[in-house]
Amino acid sequence: MLVFGLTLSLSGCSFIYEIKAVWIEGQLAFIPTETDFWGNPDPDCFHSIDVSIRNGAPAIPAEGDNVRLVEVGYFWKQSFASLPCANPFPVIYGAAITGEELNGVTQFNVAAKPLGRGVVYEVRTGSETIGYGSDSFMIEDDGALRNMD
């Protein structure tokens, strides 16, 4: 009985994973740092992503953006229902992601904005139903990427 109860309590736990910023064919992309047995990203998909500035000036809202989210520092945000997990890693910054609307709502999205050099940004992803990834990164003055966390 104790094993059954422990199994039930552990099955509801979320998992946290690290992601990192990389250049892929000259485009900023994000991938999990962990891989499965075959070398594929683990987790292999996501349903939401956002990039925000850690310190500094916010971006300028574009038409269709949630203005309040831009004012508080979001440079890109897309969220969909957690199932199905339809977007594979790696994800290119600003790429359109797909999924079912989250409770029929899309007003919480922000189109990708240009990123500055020498500025620290935070990226967060949601995977499957209970997985969360994060990282902080900076594009150096020479264009090199530095992952901070």
N, C-alpha and C positions, 0 to 999 in steps of 0.2 A: 504494500500500500504506500509506503514511504517513497519508493522508486517511482510509482505512478504519479504521486503528487509532485515530486521534484521534476519529473518530465513535463508535466503540465505547466509548472511555473517557469521553467526554462524556455518552453516553446513560445512564450509571449515576449521574450527579450528582443530588443533591437540590436543591430550590429553597427559598428562604426568602422570606417575604413579611411585610409589616407588616399588622397589623389595628388597628382603633381601636374604642373604646367610644363608643356614641351612644345617645341616647334616641329610641325609635320609639313614638309614641303612649303616652308615659309609661312605657315598659318599657325596661330596660337591654338593649342589643343589641350585637353585635360584627359588624363587616364588614371585609373587606380594604380597604386604602387604594388599591390598584390596580384599574383597570377595563380591560375589553377594548375593542376598537374601537367597540362599540355602547353602551358605558357600563355594562355588566353587571359585577358583582364578578369579579375574577380573582385567585385561583381562584374557581370558582362553587359549590364544595361542600366539605364536610369530613366526616371520619369519627370524630374525637375532639376533645374540648375539655376544658380544665380551668381553673379559677380558684383561685388560692391567695393567701394573705396574704403580703406581702413581709416585714413586721415587725409583730409584735403577737400578741395572744392568738388561739389557734385557736378554731374553732367547737365546738359540742357535737354529738357524733355522734347521728344519728337511726337508728332501726331499719333494718337493711339496709345501712348504710354500712360501708365498710372503715374500722374504727376507727383503725387506724394511720395511714392517709392523712389523716384529719381531725386527728389529733394533731400531724401535721407541717405542718399549715396549709392543706390543701385545703378550699375552700368549695363546690366543685362539680367533678365529674369524671365524664365518660362516654366510654368508648372502645369502638370496634367495629373489625372487620377493615377494612383500607383499601379493599378493593373489594367490592361497589360503593360508590362515594362517593355516598351516598344523601341527604345532608342539605344543602340549599341555604343559602347566605348570604342575608340576615343571619340570625344565630341569636339568639334571645331568651334572656336569662339564665334558667336553670332549665327551659327547654323540654325535653320528651322528644325525644331523637334516636333514629334507627333505624339498623339495620345488622345484619350477621351477627356473632354472638359471636366474640370474638377467641380462637381456640383453645378454644372452648366455655367460656370463663371470663367471668363477670360480677362477680366479687367485688372488682374493683378500682374500682368506681364509688362516688361520693359524691353524695347528693341535694343540691340547691342549698340553701344557708344564707342567712339575711339578711345583707346587707352593711352595714357601718357607714360613717358619714361621716367624712371626714378620714383615712381609712386607705388605704394604697397596696396595690393588688392586682395580680397578674400573671395574664394570660390567655394560654393557648397552644392552638393548634389543629393538627391533622394533616389534610392534604388529599391526596386521591388516594393514590398509594403513597409518594411521597417529598417532599411539600411540608409546610413547617412555618411557622406564623404565630405572632406574639407581640406583646404590648403590655403596658404597665403603665398603670394608670389609678387615679383617685381620684374619689369622689363628694364634692364640696365641701360645706361646712356649709349652703350655700344651695341644694343640690341640683344644681348645675352639674357637668358631667363635665369632668375634666382628664385628657387623655392625656399620659403622662409620657415615653414613649420615641418 
